[in-house]
Each structure stands twice: as C-alpha cells, then as structure tokens.
Amino acid sequence: MKTIYTTIGASNHSDTIREEYDFYATFPEAIDRLLEVETFSDTIWEPACGMGHLSERMIKLGKTVYSTDLINRGYGIGGFDFLKATENTHGDIITNPPYKVTMEFIEKALTISGEGTKIAMFLKLTFLEGKRRKPFFQTNPPQKIHIFSSRAVVAKSGDFTAAQINENAIAYAWFVWEKGYKGNTVVDWIN
C-alpha cells in the first residue's frame, strides 16, 4: 500500500528505492511546452543530460546544445561535474537537475552565468517550499514558474516503458531565472 508521502513524491518517505544519482529522465515533450512560452538563445547548455532526452529534442527544435553529465550514460560529455564549473560559455541553461542537489545546481548556474542568461530547471512544484529556500527565492526570484496543468512524465533510469514511467501524483513546473532579474515572479500554467 502506498503511503501519502509516496503519492506526493516525498523522496525520503518513498516505499521504493531512489535511482542512483537521482536519474529520472524527463519526457522530451516537456521541452516543447517550455519553448511554447519562453524564448532562449540559440545555444543551450544541458548540464544533467542523462541519456539525451531533452538535448535531442532541443536539437530537433533548432537549438545548438552542449550536453554534459556527471555520469557517462552514453550521451554528451560524461564525467563532467557541473557543480565544479567555473564559467558558463555555452549560453542559456536548461535541465532537469538531480533533485538532491537542485539548490546547488541553481546557485551554480546563477554564479557562473552572465547577466541576462536564462536558466530553466524542471522541478517538483514542492520546490517552492522550505525555510532555506525562502531567503534564496527572495534574493534570486525566478522570473517565471510554468506549472504543468497535466502531469509531466518522468522515467526512473530513463526507461520510458510503461512499467518504469513515474505515474504518481507529483506536480512539476519549469522554474525560469534570468540572471540579474529582481522583480516579482510570474506564475502561469502550461499544457
């Protein structure tokens, strides 16, 4: 029997084992929804590219994508630790970061990017919660949060077969920062 914690996606209360390195691939259609409402530079850095699901979709949509990942999963440049990067020379950043280091990913992206760089992170909607995050959001407000009105599909270990797709009640959104933005956050709904 699933607990309420599993239903809402609380990873520390899950009755299943988390995928090593938090690899939960995003269904490529999530990029389509993002690009319907946001404009990005022609060059994108995908620093948690996994097996290339989002990168390949962005390439098909006309973007030049620099794909890296800490783990070599046969796509992009494996063994690259984004959290140790010292500069961003690859344009805007779009990724689904490992959830346990999401704050570190966002802080790193903002630190190494130039003014005006857009950073889009595919995150659980519950990322808005938390005492530690409140001051971060007050200092670094996302420019926009695009909430999926229908459940977005993610797959443990990148396996999109029916048995592996995450079919729980987790709500996701694209959180979009623009380096230097200090205004109010706009919240809207996509799909």
N, C-alpha and C positions, 0 to 999 in steps of 0.2 A: 504494500500500500504506500503510495506516495505521500510524503508529508507536505504541509503547506509551504515549507521552506524550499522544497524541490520545485513545487509549482511556480513560485515567484522567482526562481533562479538564484537563490542564495547559495553560492558555491560551497560555503563552509558547513552547510546543512544538507548537502545533496546525498541521496542514497546510491549514487553511482560514483565511480572513480573519475576524477577530472583527468582530462587528456594531459599527458606530459607536455610541459612548456605552454600550456593553455592554448593549444592549436584547435581553434574552432573556426573553420572556413566560412566565409560569407558568400551566400549565393550571389553570383555576378549581377543579377537584376538590381541589387541594392545600389550599384553604381549608376545605373540608368535613372533611378529615382533621384539620386543626388544631383546628377548633371541636368535634370529637368528643371531644377530650382536654383542651382548655383553655377557660376562661371569660374573656371580655373584657368591657370596658364596652360600653355601647350605642353609643358614639361612637368611631369609629376614624379615625386619620389614615393614609392610604396615600401616602407621600411620593415614591414612584417608580412612579406609577400606570400609566405606559405608555399602552396603549390601553384600560385599564379592566377587564382580565380579572378580576383579584382584587377590585377595588372593586365591580363589578357583581354578582359572586357574593355578596359580603358584604351588599350591599343586599338581594338576594333572600332572604338568611337573616335579615333583620330589623335590620341594623345601619345607623346613620347614618354615612356615610363622607365624609370630607373628602379629596379626591383632588388631588394636585399632582404635577408632574414638571418637571424642568429643561427638557426638550424638549416642545414642543407637538405631540402626536400625535393631536389631535382629541378628547381626553378630559380632564376635570378642568381644573385651572388650570395651563397650560403656562408655562414661563419662570420657575418658582419654584425657586430653589436651596435645597434643604433644608439643605445644609451651611452656609448663611448665616443660618438661622433663629435667633432669639434666645429664643424661648419656644415651649412646646407648650400650646396652649389647645384642642386637638382630641381629647383622650382617649388611649387606647392606640394604639400604632403597630404596624402590620402591613405588611410589604413584602418584595419581592424586590429588594434594592439592586443597583446596578451593582457587579459583583464587584471591580473595581479600586479602588473607594472604600468597600468594605464596612466596614473598620475605622472610617473617618471617619463613616459613617452610624451605626454603633452608638454610638460615642463621643458624637456629636452628640445622638442620641436620649436617651441617659442624662443628658447635661448639661442639656438643656432641659426635661426632664420632671420632674414632682413625684414625691415618694415614693409608692410603690405602683403607679406606672404600669407597665403591661406592654408589652414591646417584643418582637415576634416577627419574626425575619428568616429568610427562606427562603435557605439557603446550601448550598454543596457541603460534604459531610462532611469533606473535606480542610481545611476552615477551622479545624479543631481543631489542625492542625499549625502549627509556626513558632515560632522563638525570640522574635520580637517579640510574638507573641500570648500566649505562656505567662504573662508577668507581668500582662498585661491580664486574662486569664481568672482568675488568682489574686486580683486585686483586684476584678474585676467578674464573678463566676461566673454563667453562665447558671443560672437556676433549673431549667430542664429542656431537654433536647435530645430531640426526637422524630424518630427516624430512619425514613425510608421503607423498608420491607422490600421493596417492589417499586419499580422505577424510576419516579420522578416525571417528568412530561413538561414540557419547556420548548421554546419555539419561537423561533428566531432571527427578530428583527424582528416578533414577534407573529404570524407566519404559521403557523397550525396545520394547514396542508395536509400530507399525508403526506410530501411531499418536503422540507419545512422543519423538521419536528419533530426535535429533538435525540435521536437514538436510540443514543447512545454509552453507555458503561458508568459514567457519573457517578452517584454516590450523593448524595442530597440529604437534608436534615433541616430541621426548624423549630427554630431556636435561640430560646429564650424567656428574656428577662431580666425581672425585676421590680425597679424602681428601689429601692435600699436593701437588697436581698437579699444576704446574705453567707454563706449555708450551702453545703452540698455540692450539686453538680449531679446531678440525676436523669436517667438516660438510659433511654429506652424506645423501642419500635418501633410504628409505625403502618402501617396498611393491610396 
